[in-house]
Amino acid sequence: MFEIDPNSQSNLGEVATSHVHLELAVDFAARKLAGTATLALKTLECTDQIVLDTAHLVIKSASLESADDRTEALDIDMTTIHKVYGTALRLRLPAMVAKGTSLRILISYETTPKGGAIQFLDAEQTLGKKHPYLFTQCEEIHARSLFPCQDSPSVKISYSASIRVPKPLTALMSAIATGSSDEGDSTVFKFEQNTTIPSYLVALVAGNLVSAEISHRCAVWSEPENIAACEWEFAEMDKILQTAEDLVTPYQWGRYDLLVLPPSFPFGGMENPCLTFVTPTLLAGDRSLTDVIAHEIAHSWSGNLVTAKNWEHFWLNEGWTTYLERRIVSRLSSEDARQLSCVIGETDLVDSIGFYGKDSPLTALVPKLAGVDPDDAYSTIPYDKGAHLLYYLEQLLGGPAVFEPYTRAYISEFQGRSIGTDDWKDHLLTYFAQADPEKAKLLDTLEWDRWLYAPGMPPVGNKYDNRPQKVCLDLASRWLDAADSGDYAQFKPSDIEHFSTMQRVIFLGRLAECTSLSAEVLAAIDGAYGLTGIRNSEVRFSWLSLALKSNYMAVTDAVVEMLSTQGRMKFTRPLYRLLHACPDGRELAEKTFLRLRGFYHPICARMVEKDLGL
């Protein structure tokens, strides 16, 4: 059952899905979707059953459809239940089916509120306060709570959908909209995604949504109350997309739209094809946080076109995307900006490995995930450890001029496929053996097992350019000297006026490396730079983290405010952990979470609950 994907109960070796059609109606009052999923499949071996992944779905019926539209009811077996991977939906076929047979299965079902994929929001939880809202988040293994499927990235499907929502709401999906029709009090929206994708990239949103066109192929969507700010903040998204195309290959998905979600969205962004989901914490008012957009755009190639075959190889999605994001930033801004991003990524990697423990198997670039919930393994490690390896290879082999042609060859070779780390490595070695045998010899010197499978930090460190961070490190040193002398009058707002977001984060990160700073020093820092009230979410989070590490409880109101107004796990989980670790913060952390649990996305709420030991 788990040979191809340790996190799926589907019989992946016997049958493969090629297309899914969804006919669903949104019921906000009951907080559910109801309708049908039609799966087109082909047998890979002789088999008498189809096994699909489900989680918290009510399966009403299943039938086999023939080419002449006749249907035959199928026996349903849902007795195989896994505490992490959900309930296997076992459909018995009328007879043994030969290899290479095409099948069409119609399943009638409903979702339930216990599923992890869907978050329903009451009208009061939206900006407009007038209409309800829903959005889905299927990565990593939550598509099975949205529709019965082979919920494994080893399977890539096309899909179509017909979604019924109450007027005046709008539905959007990770697909191209093909039309809509009025049907009484409802509107039915239709979609098609003809480029094959893994199940975790099927996405749906329904709410009071409007759009603003950015270019002929790009638009931004949000609630009406936010659309002007979103349009301004993301006005350069097509420029970023063009830069990515120049770096890799032409964009293949038709449209690239952006949806700014309500604040409970648990990630910075989600690379849903044709419709990237992003957090409103990116709305800094100065376009300083749009590197997240570069990351999500890069996913259009790494992750969406070339996909990791299971979650053990997640770094092929995220490590490659982080590397490409930084190359895009280098072209849009400067190489200095890339170097700063690499330095911040290295710090995040150290922190993540420290959280799990340097000997934890979950800190390997390719971890073993049998019996493990991939959500529990989610961290910056596949992002930053993977990007660390790719940067190391780039520098080893001759820099971007050498690595960019290889990158294009890699994407071209594997686009449309799901691959493992061995596929990537074999292609890398073969490419350079043919392109430059001398460089291939350099690759033979790598300790591949340590790079790929050993826990902890990478076996070789990267040498980044220290010049872009010198000014922020020098300022941190001045503050540490002032902590001893008490001379705070020397510091002024102009010290950081021209710092980029990344430089401010590095400055605060260096101060956070100290064992503890006194309340007097922290008050002086906040007085000089006004960090507690800063709008930039990355800088505010870095400041609050620094303060909590030093048990500076003067910021607790600001911490609770940030926990109450957004649910992005990058910020929410560490802030809860840090507040919980403060001698005077444990009770406040637990009370705040219990009060806000319903505000957070189910994925975020479950992870914070684990973090706090509740």
NORQUISUL-V972746 format. One record per residue. N is the residue number from 1. RES is the residue in one small letter. SS is DSSP state (a for helix, b for strand, c for the rest). BURIAL is # if it has 16 or more other ideal C-beta (glycine too) atoms within 10 Angstrom, else .. Layout:
N,RES,SS,BURIAL  N,RES,SS,BURIAL
//
This chain:
1,m,c,#  2,f,c,#  3,e,c,.  4,i,c,#  5,d,c,#  6,p,c,#  7,n,c,#  8,s,c,#  9,q,c,#  10,s,c,#  11,n,c,#  12,l,c,#  13,g,c,.  14,e,c,#  15,v,b,#  16,a,b,#  17,t,b,#  18,s,b,.  19,h,b,#  20,v,b,#  21,h,b,#  22,l,b,#  23,e,b,#  24,l,b,#  25,a,b,#  26,v,b,#  27,d,b,#  28,f,c,#  29,a,c,.  30,a,c,.  31,r,c,#  32,k,b,#  33,l,b,#  34,a,b,#  35,g,b,#  36,t,b,#  37,a,b,#  38,t,b,#  39,l,b,#  40,a,b,#  41,l,b,#  42,k,b,.  43,t,b,#  44,l,c,.  45,e,c,.  46,c,c,.  47,t,b,#  48,d,b,.  49,q,b,#  50,i,b,#  51,v,b,#  52,l,b,#  53,d,b,#  54,t,b,#  55,a,c,#  56,h,c,#  57,l,b,#  58,v,b,.  59,i,b,#  60,k,b,.  61,s,b,.  62,a,b,#  63,s,b,#  64,l,b,#  65,e,b,.  66,s,c,.  67,a,c,.  68,d,c,.  69,d,c,.  70,r,c,.  71,t,b,.  72,e,b,.  73,a,b,.  74,l,c,#  75,d,b,.  76,i,b,.  77,d,b,.  78,m,c,.  79,t,c,.  80,t,c,.  81,i,b,.  82,h,b,.  83,k,c,.  84,v,c,.  85,y,c,#  86,g,b,#  87,t,b,#  88,a,b,#  89,l,b,#  90,r,b,#  91,l,b,#  92,r,b,.  93,l,b,#  94,p,b,.  95,a,b,.  96,m,b,.  97,v,b,#  98,a,c,.  99,k,c,.  100,g,c,.  101,t,c,.  102,s,b,.  103,l,b,#  104,r,b,#  105,i,b,#  106,l,b,#  107,i,b,#  108,s,b,.  109,y,b,#  110,e,b,#  111,t,b,#  112,t,c,#  113,p,c,.  114,k,c,.  115,g,c,#  116,g,c,#  117,a,c,#  118,i,b,#  119,q,b,#  120,f,b,#  121,l,b,#  122,d,c,.  123,a,a,.  124,e,a,.  125,q,a,#  126,t,c,#  127,l,c,#  128,g,c,.  129,k,c,.  130,k,c,.  131,h,c,#  132,p,c,#  133,y,b,#  134,l,b,#  135,f,b,#  136,t,b,#  137,q,c,#  138,c,c,#  139,e,c,#  140,e,c,#  141,i,c,#  142,h,c,#  143,a,a,#  144,r,a,#  145,s,a,#  146,l,c,#  147,f,c,#  148,p,c,#  149,c,b,#  150,q,c,#  151,d,c,#  152,s,c,#  153,p,c,#  154,s,c,#  155,v,c,#  156,k,c,#  157,i,b,#  158,s,b,#  159,y,b,#  160,s,b,#  161,a,b,#  162,s,b,#  163,i,b,#  164,r,b,#  165,v,b,#  166,p,b,#  167,k,c,.  168,p,c,.  169,l,c,#  170,t,b,#  171,a,b,#  172,l,b,#  173,m,b,#  174,s,c,#  175,a,c,#  176,i,b,#  177,a,b,#  178,t,b,.  179,g,b,.  180,s,b,#  181,s,b,.  182,d,b,.  183,e,b,.  184,g,c,.  185,d,c,.  186,s,b,#  187,t,b,#  188,v,b,#  189,f,b,#  190,k,b,#  191,f,b,#  192,e,b,.  193,q,b,#  194,n,b,.  195,t,b,#  196,t,b,#  197,i,b,#  198,p,c,#  199,s,a,#  200,y,a,#  201,l,a,#  202,v,c,#  203,a,c,#  204,l,b,#  205,v,b,#  206,a,b,#  207,g,b,#  208,n,c,#  209,l,c,#  210,v,b,.  211,s,b,#  212,a,b,#  213,e,b,.  214,i,c,#  215,s,c,.  216,h,c,.  217,r,c,#  218,c,b,#  219,a,b,#  220,v,b,#  221,w,b,#  222,s,b,#  223,e,c,#  224,p,a,.  225,e,a,.  226,n,a,#  227,i,a,#  228,a,a,.  229,a,a,.  230,c,a,#  231,e,a,#  232,w,a,.  233,e,a,#  234,f,c,#  235,a,c,#  236,e,c,#  237,m,a,#  238,d,a,#  239,k,a,.  240,i,a,#  241,l,a,#  242,q,a,.  243,t,a,#  244,a,a,#  245,e,a,.  246,d,a,.  247,l,a,#  248,v,c,#  249,t,c,#  250,p,c,.  251,y,c,#  252,q,c,.  253,w,c,#  254,g,c,.  255,r,c,.  256,y,b,#  257,d,b,#  258,l,b,#  259,l,b,#  260,v,b,#  261,l,c,#  262,p,c,#  263,p,c,#  264,s,c,#  265,f,c,#  266,p,c,#  267,f,c,#  268,g,c,#  269,g,b,#  270,m,b,#  271,e,c,#  272,n,c,#  273,p,c,#  274,c,c,#  275,l,b,#  276,t,b,#  277,f,b,#  278,v,b,#  279,t,c,#  280,p,a,#  281,t,a,#  282,l,a,#  283,l,c,#  284,a,c,#  285,g,c,.  286,d,c,.  287,r,c,.  288,s,c,#  289,l,c,#  290,t,c,#  291,d,a,#  292,v,a,#  293,i,a,#  294,a,a,#  295,h,a,#  296,e,a,#  297,i,a,#  298,a,a,#  299,h,c,#  300,s,c,#  301,w,c,#  302,s,b,#  303,g,c,#  304,n,c,#  305,l,c,#  306,v,b,#  307,t,b,#  308,a,b,#  309,k,c,#  310,n,c,#  311,w,a,#  312,e,a,#  313,h,a,#  314,f,c,#  315,w,a,#  316,l,a,#  317,n,a,#  318,e,a,#  319,g,a,#  320,w,a,#  321,t,a,#  322,t,a,#  323,y,a,#  324,l,a,#  325,e,a,#  326,r,a,#  327,r,a,#  328,i,a,#  329,v,a,#  330,s,a,#  331,r,a,#  332,l,a,#  333,s,c,.  334,s,c,.  335,e,a,.  336,d,a,#  337,a,a,#  338,r,a,#  339,q,a,#  340,l,a,#  341,s,a,#  342,c,a,#  343,v,a,#  344,i,a,#  345,g,a,#  346,e,a,#  347,t,a,#  348,d,a,#  349,l,a,#  350,v,a,.  351,d,a,#  352,s,a,#  353,i,a,#  354,g,a,.  355,f,a,#  356,y,a,#  357,g,c,.  358,k,c,.  359,d,c,.  360,s,c,.  361,p,a,.  362,l,a,#  363,t,a,#  364,a,c,#  365,l,c,#  366,v,c,#  367,p,c,#  368,k,c,.  369,l,c,#  370,a,c,.  371,g,c,.  372,v,c,#  373,d,c,#  374,p,a,#  375,d,a,#  376,d,a,.  377,a,a,#  378,y,c,#  379,s,c,#  380,t,c,#  381,i,a,#  382,p,a,#  383,y,a,#  384,d,a,#  385,k,a,#  386,g,a,#  387,a,a,#  388,h,a,#  389,l,a,#  390,l,a,#  391,y,a,#  392,y,a,#  393,l,a,#  394,e,a,#  395,q,a,.  396,l,a,#  397,l,a,#  398,g,c,.  399,g,c,.  400,p,a,#  401,a,a,.  402,v,a,#  403,f,a,#  404,e,a,.  405,p,a,.  406,y,a,#  407,t,a,#  408,r,a,.  409,a,a,#  410,y,a,#  411,i,a,#  412,s,a,.  413,e,a,.  414,f,a,#  415,q,c,.  416,g,c,.  417,r,c,.  418,s,b,#  419,i,b,#  420,g,c,#  421,t,a,#  422,d,a,.  423,d,a,#  424,w,a,#  425,k,a,.  426,d,a,.  427,h,a,#  428,l,a,#  429,l,a,.  430,t,a,.  431,y,a,#  432,f,a,#  433,a,a,.  434,q,a,.  435,a,a,.  436,d,c,.  437,p,a,.  438,e,a,.  439,k,a,#  440,a,a,#  441,k,a,.  442,l,a,.  443,l,a,#  444,d,a,.  445,t,c,.  446,l,c,#  447,e,c,.  448,w,a,.  449,d,a,.  450,r,a,.  451,w,a,#  452,l,a,#  453,y,a,.  454,a,c,#  455,p,c,#  456,g,c,.  457,m,c,.  458,p,c,#  459,p,c,.  460,v,c,.  461,g,c,.  462,n,c,#  463,k,c,.  464,y,c,#  465,d,c,.  466,n,c,.  467,r,a,.  468,p,a,#  469,q,a,#  470,k,a,.  471,v,a,.  472,c,a,#  473,l,a,#  474,d,a,.  475,l,a,#  476,a,a,#  477,s,a,.  478,r,a,.  479,w,a,#  480,l,a,.  481,d,a,.  482,a,a,#  483,a,a,#  484,d,a,.  485,s,a,.  486,g,c,.  487,d,c,.  488,y,c,#  489,a,c,.  490,q,c,.  491,f,c,#  492,k,c,.  493,p,a,.  494,s,a,.  495,d,a,#  496,i,c,#  497,e,c,.  498,h,c,.  499,f,c,#  500,s,c,#  501,t,a,#  502,m,a,#  503,q,a,#  504,r,a,#  505,v,a,#  506,i,a,#  507,f,a,#  508,l,a,#  509,g,a,#  510,r,a,#  511,l,a,#  512,a,a,#  513,e,c,.  514,c,c,.  515,t,c,.  516,s,c,.  517,l,c,#  518,s,c,.  519,a,a,.  520,e,a,.  521,v,a,#  522,l,a,#  523,a,a,.  524,a,a,#  525,i,a,#  526,d,a,#  527,g,a,.  528,a,a,#  529,y,a,#  530,g,c,.  531,l,c,#  532,t,c,#  533,g,c,.  534,i,c,#  535,r,c,.  536,n,c,#  537,s,a,#  538,e,a,#  539,v,a,#  540,r,a,#  541,f,a,#  542,s,a,#  543,w,a,#  544,l,a,#  545,s,a,#  546,l,a,#  547,a,a,#  548,l,a,#  549,k,a,#  550,s,c,#  551,n,c,#  552,y,c,#  553,m,a,#  554,a,a,.  555,v,a,#  556,t,a,#  557,d,a,.  558,a,a,#  559,v,a,#  560,v,a,#  561,e,a,.  562,m,a,#  563,l,a,#  564,s,a,.  565,t,a,.  566,q,c,#  567,g,c,#  568,r,c,#  569,m,a,#  570,k,a,#  571,f,a,#  572,t,a,#  573,r,a,#  574,p,a,#  575,l,a,#  576,y,a,#  577,r,a,#  578,l,a,#  579,l,a,#  580,h,a,#  581,a,a,.  582,c,c,#  583,p,c,.  584,d,c,.  585,g,c,#  586,r,a,.  587,e,a,.  588,l,a,#  589,a,a,#  590,e,a,#  591,k,a,.  592,t,a,#  593,f,a,#  594,l,a,.  595,r,a,.  596,l,a,#  597,r,a,.  598,g,a,.  599,f,a,#  600,y,c,#  601,h,c,#  602,p,a,#  603,i,a,#  604,c,a,#  605,a,a,#  606,r,a,#  607,m,a,#  608,v,a,#  609,e,a,.  610,k,a,.  611,d,a,#  612,l,a,#  613,g,c,.  614,l,c,.
//
